[in-house]
Amino acid sequence: MDKKKYKQYTDYAVEQTVALLGIDSPTGYTEDAAKYVMKEFKKLGYKPELTGKGGVLVALGGKDKKNGLLLEAHTDTLGGMVCEIKSNGRLRVSPLGGLNPNNTETENVRVVTKFDGDYEGTFQLENASIHVNGDYSDTKRTWDSMEVVLDEKVKSKEDTEKLGIAIGD
């Protein structure tokens, strides 16, 4: 393959990866990602089908019908679910998929509510000030020691609930 063609394929793969990774699709919310994949396969001339469980099935064709190739991937990403709105308005979450609190500290998050839009925040240790918390480095990162701090002016459970955030989001 010549360098120009290789770069073209590489650029396309990177574009598609960036676009797909930009679609929120935690476990249970993969519909938008599946729609995107379907649309892109149709642009390429294929006839994708949506399965009963929300997967995308595409026959890619080949030289003969005996030597097929099956490729499989999933469109869901790791995520969390609100399991508690704390008295200070912050959120405790439980994992969806293989999410691990050690890998998520200081990550930006988006809380998708059922009816009232999305809110952003940061996943962090409860006592995140290394200047004040002498045990910061030694504190075990668990779902009980980590929390989501919303990028909203909330100081109480009631403030957070007024945004439309609820347990199960």
C-alpha positions in Angstrom: 0.0 0.0 0.0 1.4 3.4 -0.9 2.1 6.0 1.8 -0.7 8.3 0.7 -3.3 5.6 0.9 -2.0 4.4 4.2 -2.2 7.9 5.6 -5.7 8.3 4.3 -6.8 5.0 6.1 -5.0 6.0 9.2 -6.6 9.4 9.3 -10.0 7.9 8.8 -9.5 5.4 11.6 -8.4 8.1 14.0 -11.4 10.4 13.0 -13.8 7.5 13.6 -12.2 6.6 16.9 -12.3 10.2 18.2 -15.9 10.5 17.1 -17.0 7.2 18.6 -15.2 7.9 21.9 -16.9 11.3 22.0 -20.3 9.6 22.3 -21.4 8.9 25.9 -22.2 5.2 26.0 -22.0 3.8 29.5 -23.5 0.4 30.0 -27.3 0.7 29.3 -26.9 3.8 27.3 -25.4 2.6 24.0 -28.2 3.6 21.6 -26.5 6.8 20.4 -23.2 4.9 19.7 -25.1 2.2 17.9 -26.9 4.8 15.7 -23.6 6.4 14.9 -22.0 3.1 13.9 -25.1 2.2 11.7 -24.9 5.6 10.0 -21.2 5.2 9.2 -21.6 1.7 7.8 -24.5 2.9 5.6 -22.2 5.7 4.3 -19.7 3.0 3.3 -22.4 1.1 1.3 -23.1 -1.6 3.8 -26.5 -2.7 5.2 -26.2 -2.8 9.0 -28.9 -4.3 11.2 -29.7 -3.5 14.8 -30.0 -6.6 17.0 -32.6 -7.0 19.7 -30.0 -6.2 22.3 -28.8 -3.0 20.6 -25.8 -4.4 18.8 -24.9 -3.7 15.2 -24.6 -6.6 12.8 -23.0 -6.0 9.4 -22.2 -8.5 6.6 -19.0 -7.3 5.1 -18.9 -9.7 2.2 -15.9 -11.5 0.8 -14.6 -13.6 -2.0 -16.7 -16.7 -1.1 -19.3 -17.7 1.4 -17.3 -20.5 3.0 -14.4 -18.6 4.5 -16.1 -15.9 6.5 -14.5 -13.6 9.1 -16.3 -12.4 12.2 -15.3 -9.2 13.9 -16.9 -8.2 17.2 -16.6 -5.2 19.4 -18.8 -3.5 22.0 -19.8 0.2 22.1 -20.4 0.6 25.8 -17.9 2.3 27.9 -17.2 2.1 31.6 -19.4 4.2 33.8 -21.0 4.7 37.1 -24.4 5.1 38.6 -25.4 7.6 41.3 -26.1 5.5 44.4 -26.2 8.3 47.0 -26.6 12.1 47.0 -24.6 13.1 50.0 -25.6 15.8 52.5 -23.0 18.1 51.0 -24.5 17.7 47.5 -21.7 15.5 46.2 -22.4 12.1 44.7 -21.4 8.6 45.6 -21.4 6.3 42.6 -21.3 2.6 42.0 -19.4 1.1 39.0 -21.0 -0.1 35.8 -18.7 -2.4 33.9 -15.1 -2.8 35.1 -14.7 0.8 36.3 -12.0 0.9 39.0 -11.7 3.8 41.5 -7.9 3.7 41.3 -8.0 4.5 37.6 -10.6 7.3 37.8 -9.3 9.8 40.4 -9.4 13.4 39.1 -11.2 12.3 35.9 -13.9 14.6 34.5 -17.4 13.0 34.5 -20.7 13.7 33.0 -23.8 12.9 35.0 -26.7 12.0 32.6 -30.0 12.6 34.3 -33.2 10.9 33.2 -35.1 14.1 32.5 -33.1 17.2 33.3 -30.0 17.1 31.1 -26.3 16.5 31.8 -24.0 17.9 34.5 -20.2 17.8 34.6 -18.0 17.2 37.6 -14.8 15.6 38.9 -14.3 12.2 40.5 -12.0 12.6 43.5 -11.0 11.5 46.9 -13.4 12.7 49.6 -10.7 14.7 51.4 -8.8 15.7 48.3 -6.6 18.4 49.7 -3.1 17.0 49.9 -2.1 20.1 51.9 -4.5 19.3 54.7 -5.0 15.5 54.4 -1.9 13.9 55.9 -3.2 10.5 54.8 -3.8 11.5 51.2 -1.2 9.3 49.6 -2.0 6.3 51.8 -5.8 6.5 51.6 -7.2 3.5 49.7 -9.3 4.5 46.7 -12.6 2.7 47.0 -16.2 3.5 46.0 -16.8 4.7 49.6 -13.8 7.0 49.8 -14.3 8.6 46.3 -17.0 11.1 45.3 -18.2 13.2 42.3 -17.9 16.9 42.9 -20.3 18.7 40.6 -19.3 21.8 38.6 -22.4 23.4 39.9 -23.2 25.6 43.0 -24.4 22.9 45.3 -23.9 22.7 49.0 -26.6 20.3 50.1 -28.5 17.2 49.0 -31.5 19.4 48.2 -29.4 21.7 45.9 -28.3 18.6 43.9 -31.8 17.2 43.8 -33.1 20.6 42.4 -30.8 20.0 39.4 -32.8 16.9 38.6 -30.0 14.5 39.7 -31.4 11.4 41.3 -30.3 8.0 42.5 -30.0 5.7 39.5 -28.7 8.4 37.1 
